[in-house]
Each structure stands twice: as structure tokens, then as C-alpha cells.
Amino acid sequence: MTNGPGGGHDGSMGALTLRRVLVANRGEIAVRIVRALRDAGIESVVAFSEADRGSLATVMADRAVCIGPARAAESYLDTNAILAAASALGADAIHPGYGFLAERASFATACVEAGITFIGPRPSSIEAMGDKVKARRIASDVGVPVIPGTFEPVSPDDAAEVAESIGYPVILKAAAGGGGRGMRLVSGADELRSVVGQASAEAQASFGDGSVYVEKYLANARHIEVQIAFDEAGEGVHLGERDCTVQRRFQKLIEEAPSPVLTATGRREITDAALRLARAVGYLGVGTIEFLHDQDSGASYFIEANTRLQVEHPVTEAVTGIDLVALQLRIAAGQPLGLSQSDVVPRGHAIEFRVNAEDASNGFQPAAGTVERWSVPLGPGVRVDTHVQPGYRVPPFYDSLLAKLIVSGADRPETVARARRAIREFDVAGVATTLPFHAWVLDQAPFLTSAISTTWAEGAWKGGRSA
């Protein structure tokens, strides 16, 4: 048993039963988790693929173990290799980060069966909330508003019938995944049948499940999500909301907290709904309940749940002062949450910018190559989560995230001003990134006045020239 800092509302821990944790992930999130483990006095073991040999996370960790070749299917998605490594090195628990195996109920179950703590929700909660169709049904049953659509996966014929009944445009979504994969916007009956096939094929390739469902498409919506946390006793809190409206191809690029458009009533409605849904599935751990906020009607609708740590979790940390990874460790160790709803008092504003290895001026195409120069910004209100150093070669096997720039201030205007300064200071050479896009966004009146929707960025961005 090891001893960490004394307990408190910041998510810090007292005595733990966790001595050694295997990190089954890579990149910036692996670095983030290793740092949290070090803060808590827990040994870290990083599982890495051949492509990540010598990466920052492996250097920082107490130990590192190779689990397979570069391809994710033979390493980061190989349950047997990860469990074997954890067992051989005497790990008490596995932290899956996000992506890869983080939302696989079968992996969580395998951990439990192997006598290893899975740092995440119970397998039953992952299964219930990971299937988006099932999650829609549960939400509806407990009185959480959902967008009109189907409560079962659909065939092309069923999709056409539903689309006619709720009216075009509609959106097709993968039942088993997220991140924009398997999603297609359909404006009319003529294109529906072929698009169903495309969405299903992409979902099958990405998640091993080709099931898709149909929802009414809300043209003037914002994407708003609620951070939640629950302990083994069923005590839970929300930690406010994040606004993730700046997207391209249904994938988030910029997130901020609090949402600049929610009223006090709207905020109370979605946070209450998130807690109600989490309790309905006996949720354990840290998670996110996502909503679409229809700006025409003012209503917010549940769209999906993420049973894991989110990429954008630092935004919530910045405004609440609560370390979410430390909170995950506390919950996984079987300890009480250590905070009540009244302890969660968001202050100020924060914005996160995803710095991806993508050529934003060329349709956000993935950019390969070697990072020749890498100098991150510093100063008041600036945090950078990254695994990159000069000389880092961007591997073509994984997602394109290089870093997350998190900027905070007393209010949104101060945060925007600091963000402009930080982006100017962020010096990268050798690989194209999304930094030019972020700099552009910060000078756009619709963003500054919060007059945007989830389709705004993709429609307005023309390589740095307004449409």
C-alpha cells in the first residue's frame, strides 16, 4: 500500500490499495496518466507498441513493456497482450485512457476476470451506454429528452421509412462508436440507400459493428456535454458542462467551459438530466453525457454517453480545480468520491485547442513527417498536454493529436486574449498542424459572439479565408 496526499475536494487521495498501474494507451494521454500516478505515489507501467518505443511516456514511466507491432490491432487493441503484460509485471490495475479499449465492455470484463482493477465504469454500464441505440432507449425511459429517431438499428428500408416520417435532413450514426466515424448527413430520399451502406461499412471497419440508426438532423445546434463522476456507493456529482461546437466532420477541434450560450435554467436541466441517466445505469467512475442544444427552440437533447476520460477533460479541470485522473484513481481504489455537489464551484473560463498533425488548409488531411522544431507557449493561464519533443516522428498508425493547448482566464474575453498570445508563441516546424485554423477562429466574429453551430467551422473555414 502506498500513501498519496491527504484527501480533499480537489480529487486528491489518501491511502490507496493501488500500488502499480499499467497504462494501456499512448501519446499525450499516457503522459497525463503517468504524471497523475506519480503525484499519487503509484508505480506506472506503460504498455507500448514498436512504433512508440522510446516515446516520452515510456521514458517517464517507472517501467515500460512492449506489447506488439505498430498496428493497433496487434498492440493497443490486443487484450491478451495487455493482460499478459499487466499480470507479468504485477499491475493491480489498468488505465485505458481514451480510445482503443477504453469503452470495450469485453475488455473491462476480462480485467475483472483476471483479478485486475479496470479504471473505468462497470462492464454493464459500458455495455448499456456504449451502444448508442440502447443508450437512447434508456434515456427516453428515464425522462431525458432525445432527438426524434430510431431506438433500434435500421436496414436501408427501415431508414427510408423513418426518415420520411420525421422529415429530412436526417443523420445516420454508428450504434457502437463515435469520433464522427460512421456518421452521414442525408438531405433527401435519393441518397439515403447508398449512404446507409457507406455509414455501415465505415462503422464495421472502425468498431467491428456495422449497426447504424437514424436521428433528425438539427441544423442550428451546439454540442454541449456534461462531466460526471460517481463512486461505488452511488454518490455522484456533475462538474459542469463543456461546449464542443467547433468541429469538422463531426470531430471536435475546440472545447470550452462553461458554455457561452446556456442560461442558468438550461444548465440546470442538462446537468440534472446527465445525473439522472448515470444513476439509471448504476454508473461508476468518470464519464461524459453529451447533448445537442437546439438554438432555435432552446431545448437540449441527449445524443450519447462516453464511458471514459474525454480528450477535453483539462477544460473542466481548469475551471473546477479538480484533477479528473486523480479522481478516477480514487474511485478505482474504492474510496468515496470525496466531494459533494456544493464543492464543485466553477470559476472563470477555459478553452482547449486540439493541435493535430493535419494540414488544415488542405481539408484537414493527416500530415506525416518529423517534428523539427517544437516550442510550446508558457505564461499565465496556459497549459500544454503533449508527448511531442523535437525530432519526434509522427507515426501513421494512430490518431493525429500532437498536443492540447488549454488556456484559462477570469472570463471569456481574457481567455481569448491569452489564447491568441499562446498560439503565436507555439512554434512548430516540420509537420503541418491545426494551429493556423485555431488562430483564424479566434479572429472570427461568429466565434467571439458565440453565434455558431456545429457546422459553422467547416462551412466558414477556407484555408484561413472566410467563406
C-alpha positions in Angstrom: 0.0 0.0 0.0 1.2 3.5 -0.8 0.3 6.8 0.6 -0.6 9.8 -1.5 -1.6 13.3 -0.4 -4.4 13.8 2.0 -8.0 13.7 0.8 -9.8 16.8 -0.3 -12.3 18.2 -2.7 -9.6 18.6 -5.4 -9.8 14.8 -6.0 -6.5 14.1 -4.1 -6.3 10.7 -2.3 -5.4 9.3 1.0 -4.3 5.7 1.5 -4.6 3.6 -1.7 -4.8 -0.1 -2.4 -3.3 0.6 -5.9 0.5 0.0 -5.9 1.2 -0.4 -9.7 -1.0 0.7 -12.6 -0.5 -0.3 -16.3 -1.3 2.4 -18.8 -2.8 0.8 -21.9 -2.5 3.8 -24.2 -0.1 6.1 -25.9 0.6 9.8 -26.7 -0.4 12.7 -24.6 -2.9 10.8 -22.5 -0.3 8.2 -21.5 1.9 11.1 -20.3 -1.0 12.6 -18.5 -1.8 9.4 -16.6 1.8 8.7 -15.7 2.0 12.2 -14.1 -1.2 11.6 -12.1 0.2 8.2 -10.9 3.5 9.9 -9.9 1.5 12.5 -7.9 -0.4 9.8 -6.1 2.8 7.7 -5.3 1.7 4.9 -7.5 4.1 3.0 -9.8 3.4 3.4 -13.5 3.9 0.8 -16.3 3.4 2.0 -19.8 2.5 -0.6 -22.5 3.8 0.5 -25.9 3.9 -0.7 -29.5 7.1 -0.8 -31.5 6.1 2.5 -33.1 6.2 4.1 -29.7 9.4 2.7 -28.5 11.4 5.5 -26.7 8.3 7.7 -26.5 8.0 10.3 -23.8 5.5 8.2 -21.8 7.9 5.2 -21.8 10.8 7.3 -20.6 8.7 9.0 -17.8 7.2 5.7 -16.5 8.7 3.6 -13.8 8.6 0.7 -16.2 7.6 0.1 -19.9 6.7 -3.0 -21.7 6.4 -3.7 -25.5 3.0 -5.3 -26.3 3.4 -5.8 -30.1 4.0 -4.3 -33.5 2.9 -0.8 -34.7 -0.5 -1.7 -35.9 -3.1 -1.1 -33.1 -4.8 -4.4 -33.8 -1.6 -6.2 -32.8 -0.8 -4.0 -29.8 -3.1 -1.4 -28.2 -6.2 -3.4 -29.2 -4.7 -6.8 -28.2 -6.5 -7.6 -25.0 -4.4 -10.8 -24.4 -1.1 -9.0 -24.8 -2.1 -6.2 -22.4 -3.5 -8.5 -19.8 -0.4 -10.7 -20.0 1.9 -7.7 -19.6 -0.2 -6.5 -16.6 0.0 -9.9 -15.0 3.7 -10.4 -15.6 4.6 -7.0 -14.1 2.2 -7.4 -11.1 -0.1 -4.5 -12.0 -3.0 -4.0 -9.7 -5.0 -2.0 -12.2 -5.2 -0.9 -15.9 -5.9 2.6 -17.0 -7.2 2.5 -20.6 -7.1 6.3 -21.3 -9.4 7.1 -24.2 -9.9 5.4 -27.5 -8.5 1.9 -28.1 -10.0 -0.4 -25.4 -11.4 2.3 -23.1 -15.0 1.7 -24.0 -14.9 -2.1 -24.6 -17.1 -3.9 -22.1 -15.4 -7.1 -23.0 -12.0 -5.7 -22.0 -13.3 -4.4 -18.7 -14.8 -7.9 -18.1 -11.5 -9.6 -19.0 -9.7 -7.3 -16.5 -12.2 -8.2 -13.7 -11.9 -11.9 -14.5 -8.1 -11.6 -14.3 -8.3 -10.0 -10.9 -7.1 -6.7 -12.2 -8.9 -3.4 -11.5 -10.3 -1.7 -14.6 -10.0 2.1 -14.1 -13.4 2.9 -15.6 -17.0 2.1 -15.3 -18.5 -1.3 -14.6 -18.8 -3.5 -17.8 -22.6 -3.4 -17.5 -22.5 0.4 -17.7 -20.1 0.4 -20.6 -22.3 -2.0 -22.5 -25.5 -0.1 -21.7 -24.1 3.3 -22.6 -21.6 2.3 -25.3 -24.4 1.1 -27.6 -25.9 4.5 -28.6 -29.2 3.0 -29.6 -29.6 1.3 -26.3 -28.5 4.5 -24.5 -31.2 6.4 -26.4 -33.8 4.0 -25.2 -32.6 4.2 -21.5 -32.5 8.0 -21.7 -36.1 8.1 -23.0 -37.3 5.7 -20.3 -35.9 7.9 -17.5 -37.4 11.1 -19.0 -34.2 12.5 -20.6 -35.2 14.2 -24.0 -33.8 12.5 -27.1 -33.8 13.6 -30.7 -36.6 12.1 -32.8 -35.3 8.9 -34.5 -35.0 5.2 -34.1 -34.5 3.1 -30.9 -33.2 0.1 -32.9 -30.5 -0.3 -35.6 -32.1 0.1 -39.1 -31.9 -1.5 -42.5 -31.9 0.7 -45.6 -35.7 0.2 -46.0 -36.3 1.0 -42.3 -34.1 4.0 -42.5 -36.1 5.4 -45.5 -39.4 4.9 -43.7 -38.2 6.6 -40.5 -36.6 9.5 -42.5 -39.9 10.1 -44.3 -41.8 10.1 -41.0 -39.5 12.6 -39.1 -38.6 14.6 -42.2 -35.3 15.3 -43.9 -32.5 16.1 -43.3 -31.6 13.2 -41.1 -28.3 11.9 -39.8 -27.1 8.3 -39.7 -24.9 7.3 -36.8 -22.9 4.2 -35.9 -24.5 2.5 -32.9 -21.2 1.3 -31.5 -18.8 4.2 -32.0 -18.0 7.9 -32.0 -15.5 10.4 -33.2 -17.5 11.2 -36.3 -16.9 7.7 -37.8 -19.9 6.0 -39.3 -21.9 9.3 -39.4 -23.5 10.7 -42.5 -25.8 13.6 -43.2 -28.6 12.8 -45.6 -30.7 15.6 -47.2 -33.1 13.5 -49.3 -34.5 10.1 -50.1 -32.5 9.7 -53.3 -29.2 9.4 -51.5 -30.3 7.6 -48.4 -29.9 4.0 -49.5 -26.3 4.4 -50.7 -25.3 6.5 -47.7 -26.7 3.8 -45.3 -24.3 1.3 -46.9 -21.4 3.7 -46.6 -22.1 4.6 -42.9 -22.5 0.9 -42.1 -19.2 -0.1 -43.8 -17.3 2.6 -42.0 -18.8 1.6 -38.7 -17.9 -2.0 -39.3 -14.3 -1.1 -40.2 -13.9 1.3 -37.2 -15.8 -0.5 -34.4 -16.4 -4.1 -35.6 -20.1 -3.4 -35.7 -21.9 -2.1 -38.7 -25.2 -1.2 -37.0 -26.5 2.3 -37.7 -29.5 4.3 -36.5 -31.3 7.4 -37.7 -31.9 10.8 -36.0 -33.5 14.0 -37.1 -30.7 16.5 -38.0 -30.7 19.7 -36.1 -29.2 22.4 -38.4 -28.7 25.1 -35.8 -27.3 23.2 -32.8 -24.5 23.4 -30.4 -22.7 20.3 -28.9 -22.7 20.5 -25.1 -21.5 17.8 -22.8 -21.7 17.3 -19.0 -18.9 15.8 -17.0 -20.0 13.4 -14.2 -18.3 11.3 -11.5 -19.7 8.5 -9.3 -18.3 6.3 -6.6 -19.0 2.7 -5.6 -21.7 3.9 -3.1 -23.6 5.6 -5.9 -22.8 9.1 -4.8 -22.3 11.3 -7.8 -21.8 14.9 -8.9 -21.6 16.8 -12.2 -18.6 19.0 -12.8 -20.3 21.4 -15.1 -20.5 21.4 -18.9 -18.2 21.9 -21.9 -19.2 23.4 -25.2 -17.7 21.4 -28.1 -19.4 23.2 -31.0 -16.3 24.0 -33.1 -16.0 20.8 -35.2 -15.1 19.4 -38.6 -16.6 16.2 -40.0 -18.3 15.7 -36.6 -15.0 15.7 -34.8 -14.2 18.2 -32.1 -11.5 20.8 -32.6 -12.1 23.4 -29.8 -13.8 22.9 -26.5 -14.6 25.4 -23.8 -16.2 25.7 -20.3 -18.6 27.0 -19.4 -20.8 27.1 -22.5 -21.2 30.7 -23.5 -24.9 30.2 -24.6 -26.6 28.2 -21.8 -28.9 30.0 -19.4 -28.9 29.1 -15.7 -32.1 27.1 -16.4 -30.7 25.3 -19.4 -27.6 24.4 -17.5 -29.6 23.0 -14.6 -31.7 21.0 -17.0 -28.9 19.3 -18.8 -26.8 18.6 -15.6 -29.9 17.2 -13.9 -30.6 15.0 -16.9 -27.0 13.8 -17.0 -27.1 12.7 -13.4 -30.4 11.0 -13.8 -29.2 9.0 -16.7 -26.0 8.0 -15.0 -27.9 6.8 -11.9 -30.2 4.8 -14.2 -27.3 2.6 -15.3 -25.5 2.4 -11.9 -22.6 4.4 -13.3 -19.2 4.1 -11.6 -16.3 6.4 -12.3 -15.7 9.4 -14.5 -17.8 9.9 -17.7 -19.5 12.3 -20.0 -23.1 12.7 -21.1 -23.4 14.5 -24.4 -26.3 16.7 -25.7 -27.3 18.7 -28.8 -28.6 22.1 -27.8 -31.1 23.3 -30.4 -30.6 27.1 -30.7 -33.9 27.6 -32.4 -36.1 26.0 -29.7 -33.7 26.3 -26.7 -34.2 22.6 -26.0 -31.3 20.2 -25.3 -31.4 16.5 -26.4 -29.3 13.6 -25.2 -27.2 12.1 -28.0 -24.7 9.8 -26.4 -22.5 8.9 -23.4 -18.8 8.4 -23.2 -17.8 5.9 -20.5 -14.2 7.1 -20.2 -12.0 10.1 -19.8 -12.5 12.7 -22.6 -9.8 14.3 -24.6 -11.1 17.7 -23.5 -11.1 16.9 -19.7 -8.5 19.6 -19.0 -11.1 22.3 -19.7 -13.1 21.1 -16.7 -10.0 20.8 -14.6 -9.1 24.4 -15.4 -12.4 25.8 -14.2 -13.1 23.5 -11.2 -9.6 22.9 -9.9 -10.4 19.1 -9.7 -7.9 16.6 -11.1 -10.1 14.2 -13.0 -7.4 11.5 -13.4 -6.7 11.6 -9.7 -10.5 11.3 -9.2 -10.5 8.2 -11.4 -7.8 6.6 -9.3 -9.6 7.5 -6.1 -12.8 5.9 -7.3 -11.0 2.8 -8.7 -9.4 2.3 -5.3 -12.9 2.0 -3.8 -12.8 5.3 -1.9 -15.6 7.7 -1.5 -15.9 10.5 -4.1 -14.6 13.0 -1.6 -16.8 15.9 -2.8 -20.4 16.9 -2.8 -22.2 19.0 -5.5 -21.7 22.1 -3.4 -17.9 21.6 -3.5 -17.9 21.9 -7.3 -17.7 25.7 -7.9 -16.6 26.5 -11.5 -14.6 29.7 -11.8 -13.5 31.7 -14.8 -13.4 30.4 -18.3 -11.2 27.8 -20.2 -10.7 26.8 -23.9 -8.9 23.8 -25.3 -7.4 23.7 -28.8 -6.5 20.4 -30.3 -3.2 20.6 -32.1 -3.4 17.8 -34.6 -0.8 16.8 -37.3 -3.2 17.8 -40.0 -3.0 20.2 -43.0 -5.9 22.5 -42.2 -5.5 24.4 -45.4 -5.9 21.1 -47.4 -9.1 19.7 -45.9 -7.5 18.7 -42.6 -5.6 15.9 -44.3 -3.3 13.9 -42.0 0.3 15.2 -42.1 3.2 12.8 -41.7 6.8 13.7 -41.1 9.3 14.6 -38.4 8.8 17.5 -35.9 11.9 19.5 -36.5 11.1 22.3 -34.1 8.8 22.2 -31.1 8.5 25.0 -28.6 5.3 25.3 -26.5 3.9 28.5 -25.0 4.1 29.4 -21.4 2.8 32.2 -19.1 -0.3 32.9 -17.1 -3.3 30.7 -17.8 -1.5 28.4 -20.3 -1.2 24.6 -20.1 0.0 22.2 -22.8 -0.5 18.5 -22.6 1.7 16.7 -25.1 4.0 13.8 -25.8 6.0 15.5 -28.6 9.6 16.7 -28.5 11.9 18.0 -31.3 12.8 15.0 -33.5 9.5 13.2 -32.9 8.4 11.3 -35.9 4.6 11.3 -36.3 3.6 7.6 -36.8 1.0 7.0 -39.5 -0.8 4.3 -37.4 -2.8 6.3 -34.9 -4.8 9.5 -34.5 -3.2 12.8 -35.3 -3.3 14.5 -31.9 0.1 16.1 -31.1 -0.9 18.3 -28.2 -3.7 20.1 -26.4 -3.4 23.8 -25.7 -5.6 24.7 -22.7 -5.9 28.4 -21.9 -7.8 29.9 -18.9 -8.7 33.3 -17.6 -11.1 35.2 -15.4 -13.7 35.4 -18.2 -14.1 34.5 -21.9 -12.5 37.7 -23.3 -9.4 37.3 -21.2 -9.2 33.7 -22.1 -9.4 34.5 -25.8 -6.7 37.2 -25.5 -4.4 34.7 -23.8 -5.2 32.1 -26.4 -4.2 34.5 -29.2 -0.9 35.1 -27.4 -0.3 31.4 -26.8 -0.9 30.4 -30.4 1.5 33.0 -31.6 4.1 31.6 -29.2 3.5 27.9 -30.2 6.4 27.2 -32.6 6.3 24.1 -34.7 8.2 23.2 -37.8 8.5 20.0 -40.0 4.8 19.0 -39.8 1.6 20.8 -40.7 -0.7 21.4 -37.8 -4.1 22.8 -37.0 -2.6 25.9 -35.3 -3.4 28.2 -38.3 -7.0 27.2 -38.1 -7.2 28.0 -34.4 -5.6 31.4 -34.9 -8.2 32.1 -37.6 -11.1 31.0 -35.3 -10.0 33.5 -32.6 -10.4 36.4 -35.1 -13.9 35.4 -36.3 -16.9 37.5 -35.1 -19.3 34.5 -35.0 -17.0 32.6 -32.6 -16.3 35.7 -30.5 -20.1 36.4 -30.2 -21.0 32.7 -29.8 -23.2 32.9 -32.9 -22.1 29.5 -34.3 -23.4 25.9 -34.7 -21.7 22.5 -35.2 -21.4 23.1 -38.9 -20.0 26.7 -38.8 -16.3 25.9 -38.8 -16.5 23.5 -41.7 -18.5 25.9 -43.8 -16.6 29.1 -42.9 -13.0 27.9 -43.0 -11.4 28.2 -46.4 -7.8 27.7 -45.5 -7.8 30.9 -43.5 -10.2 32.9 -45.7 -13.8 33.4 -44.6 -16.4 31.9 -46.9 
